[in-house]
Amino acid sequence: MPTFTFTLNGATTTVAAAGDEPLLWVLRDLLGVTGPKYGCGVGVCKACTSHLDGAAFNPCVTPVSACAGRQVTTIEGLANGDTLHPVQQAWIDEDVAQCGFCQPGQIMAAAALLAANPNPTDADIDALENVCRCGTYVRIRKAIHRAAT
């Protein structure tokens, strides 16, 4: 079986897996990284949203081979030690989460948005398209605006 080396949450990681295996399964099943959630498996719900070289992506539709030599960041690697990322802190401050299932993907999408656009409009935030079955979209928008400040 081939091996693939990439940086995962700041640490060099090598894993043996089939090249076409979705990164989500490598993360969850082989590396024990469970923050990115499996929702749909086709990149629509975005519960697995993580960062690849700083940009939001969906590991459920990205083969592990596409990540070789690159930087993968999951919700587990977003904080700086004990200091939460501003989006994580805003989620707490705005009491966003209900069930919490989609929140890692929501937070990672919001963090990527703010890195690219530090002052997003409501339309920019709505374009994220991450699905929240609890419907906390109003609080999500408010938290993203809070993190932007």
C-alpha positions in Angstrom: 0.0 0.0 0.0 1.4 3.4 -0.8 2.2 6.0 1.8 1.3 9.7 1.8 3.0 12.4 3.9 1.3 15.7 4.7 1.2 18.2 7.6 -1.8 17.5 9.8 -2.6 20.2 12.4 1.0 21.3 12.4 2.6 17.9 12.6 4.2 15.9 9.8 2.0 12.8 9.3 2.6 9.7 7.1 -0.2 7.2 6.5 -0.5 4.1 4.4 -3.7 4.1 2.4 -5.0 3.6 -1.1 -4.4 6.8 -3.1 -8.1 7.2 -3.9 -9.3 6.8 -0.3 -11.2 9.9 0.8 -9.1 11.9 3.3 -12.1 12.0 5.6 -11.8 8.2 6.2 -8.1 8.4 6.5 -8.5 11.2 9.2 -11.2 9.4 11.1 -10.4 5.7 10.7 -6.7 5.6 10.4 -5.5 8.8 12.3 -8.3 9.1 15.0 -9.1 12.7 14.0 -12.9 12.8 14.5 -13.7 16.6 14.4 -14.6 16.5 10.7 -17.9 14.8 10.5 -19.4 12.5 7.9 -22.7 13.8 6.7 -23.3 13.2 3.0 -20.1 11.9 1.5 -20.6 13.9 -1.6 -19.4 17.4 -0.5 -22.9 18.9 -0.2 -23.6 19.2 3.6 -20.0 20.3 4.4 -20.0 18.8 7.9 -16.4 17.7 7.2 -15.1 21.1 6.1 -11.4 21.5 6.9 -8.6 23.5 5.5 -6.1 22.5 2.8 -3.2 24.9 2.6 -5.5 27.4 4.4 -8.5 27.1 2.1 -11.8 25.4 3.0 -12.2 22.0 1.4 -14.3 18.8 1.9 -12.2 15.8 2.8 -15.1 13.5 2.1 -14.5 14.1 -1.7 -10.8 14.7 -1.6 -8.5 11.7 -2.1 -5.6 11.3 0.3 -3.2 11.4 -2.6 -4.3 15.0 -3.3 -3.0 16.0 0.1 0.5 14.7 -0.2 3.1 17.4 0.7 0.3 19.9 1.7 -1.1 21.3 5.0 -4.3 19.9 6.3 -6.0 21.6 9.2 -9.0 20.2 11.0 -11.0 21.7 13.9 -8.6 20.1 16.2 -5.8 22.2 14.9 -7.6 25.6 14.6 -6.9 26.9 18.1 -3.4 28.2 19.1 -2.7 25.9 22.1 -5.1 26.9 24.8 -6.2 30.1 22.9 -9.3 29.6 20.8 -9.4 30.9 17.3 -11.6 34.0 17.2 -14.3 32.1 15.4 -14.4 29.4 18.1 -14.6 32.0 20.8 -17.4 33.8 18.9 -19.3 30.5 18.6 -19.2 30.3 22.4 -20.0 33.9 23.0 -23.0 33.8 20.7 -24.2 30.4 22.0 -24.4 29.1 18.4 -24.3 25.3 18.8 -27.4 23.2 19.5 -26.6 19.6 18.6 -23.1 20.5 17.6 -22.8 18.0 14.7 -22.2 20.5 12.0 -20.3 23.0 14.1 -16.7 21.9 13.3 -17.4 22.3 9.6 -19.2 25.6 10.1 -16.3 27.0 12.2 -13.7 25.9 9.6 -15.7 27.4 6.8 -16.1 30.6 8.7 -12.4 30.8 9.6 -11.4 30.3 5.9 -13.9 33.0 4.9 -12.5 35.5 7.4 -9.0 34.7 6.3 -9.9 35.6 2.8 -12.4 38.4 3.6 -12.0 40.0 7.0 -15.2 42.0 6.7 -17.8 39.7 5.1 -21.4 40.8 4.3 -24.4 38.7 5.2 -24.4 37.6 1.6 -20.8 36.4 1.8 -21.7 34.4 5.0 -24.8 33.0 3.4 -22.7 31.7 0.5 -20.9 29.3 2.7 -23.7 26.7 2.2 -22.8 24.6 5.2 -26.0 22.7 6.4 -27.2 23.1 9.9 -30.2 20.8 10.7 -30.9 22.8 13.9 -31.2 26.0 11.9 -28.9 28.2 13.9 -28.1 30.3 10.8 -28.9 33.6 12.5 -26.5 32.9 15.4 -23.9 31.6 13.0 -24.0 34.8 11.0 -23.9 36.9 14.2 -20.9 34.8 15.4 -19.0 35.3 12.1 -19.6 39.1 12.3 -18.3 39.0 15.9 -15.2 37.1 15.0 -14.6 39.6 12.2 -14.2 42.4 14.7 
